């Protein structure tokens, strides 16, 4: 796969290095001359100097044949513009954008820039996973693919506490994939019993989330 990565900060450089090691063809674009010179010593011909918001820079990098563009600069406006141009002008099938300020995420959504990656959101999700009183945490959301993975904790008011998996009337397109109990995780079988305090992972169609919450008693 040929990818273009924009932004030679730590994220961009490490991402490019890992992709190259994985056997992919990658061009990293950086607009800061000093940063470009520093990175060029590490990645050599895989780094181009220039402003990726300018069409000729993208074309020089071979965007016409790129299968994916990843914009991870420190500027959200640049990331939006680069991904929008890659998608709409050059027809790049896959784009990924970094969101530095979570409050800017609606702008990405409005323009159809998906998926987006926010380190703040990722840390908040990890905190949600670690904080015991959190009742439901979204671990993965893939809107276009219509799939999400959520984690929820069974409390003493849950109607399914003490029931076996086989006896739970889960919504369509919903699957319980893991149970974490006393610090140990396992894949449930139809005969697995759900207990108060269990942390349960489920994969589902997002439209079924509210129905699943009712069945599981999440928020009760």
N, C-alpha and C positions, 0 to 999 in steps of 0.2 A: 504494500500500500504506500502511496505517496502522500505525505502530509506536509502542510505548511504550519509552522508554529510562529506566532507573532508575540514578541516580548521576551528579551533575554535576561529577565530577572532570575532568581533562584528557581522559581517554578518552571519557567520556560526552558532553562538550561537543563535541569534535571529531567524534565519530561522528554526533551530532545535526546538526551543521552540514553535514557531507557528505551525509547523507541528505536534508536539506532542499534542498540544491543539486541533488540527483539527482531532485527532483520528488516525493518522498514526503511524506506527512503524518506529523509526529512530535510527540509530547509527551514532554518530559524532566521527570522528577520528582526533586526534591532535598529532603532532610530538614533540612539545615543552613540556618538562616535567613540567615546572612551570605553563605554561598555562593550561595544562591538569589538574593539581591539583586544580587550581583555578576554572575551569569550572566544574570539577567533583563534587564539593560541591553543584552546582546548578542543574546539570542534572543527577547525580549519575550514575547508571548502563548504561545509554544511551551514555556514552562517553568511547571511547577506546584510549589508548595511543599507538602510533606507527607511523611509516613513511608509509603512504598509497601508496608510490611508490614501496613498497616491497610487493610481492604477498602474503606472509604468513599473513601480516597484513590485507589485503583485505579479504583473505579467513577466517581469524578469525572473521571478522566482518560479515561474511555471504554473500559475494558478489554473490555466486552462486544462491541465491534466491532473490537478490535485483532487484526491478523493475525500480529503477532509482538511478543514482549516480550524485551527485552535487559537483563539485570541486570548492571551493571558497577560496583557500589559497592565500597568497600574492605573490606567485611565479607563473608566467605564464607557465614556463617550467613544473613545477609539475602538474599544472592543465591540460595541454595538455597530459602529460604522463598518468596520472590517468584515464582520460576520454578515452584515446585511448586503454589502457589495459582493462578497464571495457567493452568497446564496442566490441573489436576484440577478446580478449582472453576468456572473460566470457559471451559474448553475451547479455550484459545488453541492454534492448530495448531503454531506454531513458537516455540521459546524458545532463547535463548542465554545462557549464564552465564559470568561471569568467575571464575576461580579464582586467588585471590591467593597462597595457600599450596599448593604442589603436593601436600603430604602430605594435604590435604583432598579430593583428587580422588576417592578411593574412596567418600566420602560422597555425592558428586554421582552417581557411577555407580550406587550402591546404590539411590538414589531415582529413577533414570531421568532425571536432568537432563542432557540432551544436545542439542546439542553444548556443550562447555565450552572456554573459551579461557584459556590460562595463558601469560603473557608469559615466565615462566621456562622453560617447555617449548619455546616458540618460539625463544628464544635458544639453548638447548641444541641444538636441531635445526640451527640455523644454524652453531653451533660444530662440530657433527658433520659438516656439509657442508664446512667449511673445513679441518678437521684431517685431514691426509693419511692417517694410519694408521687412521682409522675405516673399517671394512669394509662396514657397512650402516647406513643412516640412514633413518628413517621421516620423509618430508616431509609426508605427508597421510594421515590416518586418518579414514574415515567409516564407523563401525561399522554404523549402521542401513542405510546404502546399500550395504554390503558392497563397499567399494572402498578401495584404498589406493595411494599412490605411494611407492615406495622408491628409494633410490639406493645402488648398491654398486660397489665397485672391483674390477676383475679383477686378480688377482695371478698370479705365474708358475706357480702350481699349479692354476689353473683349467682344467678339461677343455675349455672352449669357447674358450680363447685361440687365435687363429689361424683360427677357424671363421667361416663366413659366417652371417648371420642366418637365411637360408633353411634351413640345415642343423641348426639348434638345435631340439631337441625340447622346446619350452617347454610348461608345463602349460596346460590349458584355462583360458579366462578370464584370460589373461596376455598382455601386449603390451609390447614394448620400444619406448619412445617417444622416447628421446633418448640420444645418446652425447656425452660431453664429453671432448675429446682435445686436449691441449696448450693448454688454455684456451679452446678454441672448441667450441661445441655444434652438433650437427646431428641431423636426424631420419634414422634409419637406413632403408635400403632392404633388400630381400631379399639384395642382393649386397654389403652392407656387411660388412667383415671386423672382427671384434672383436680388440683387441690388449691386451696386458698394460699396465696403468696406465689403461685407459679407465674413466671414471665413467659408469655406465649407469643411466638412469631407466626404471623399469618400472611400469606400472599393472596392478593385479591384484585378484582376490578374495582377501581376507585368509586364507582357508582354504588357499590355494595357496602361501603364502609359504614354508613349509618345503620343499615340493617344488621350488620355483624355486631356493632356496638350494642344494639338492643338485645341480640341473642346472648352475647357474652356478659351483659350487665355492666359494661364499661361506663363509668361515670355514676354508677348507682351508689 
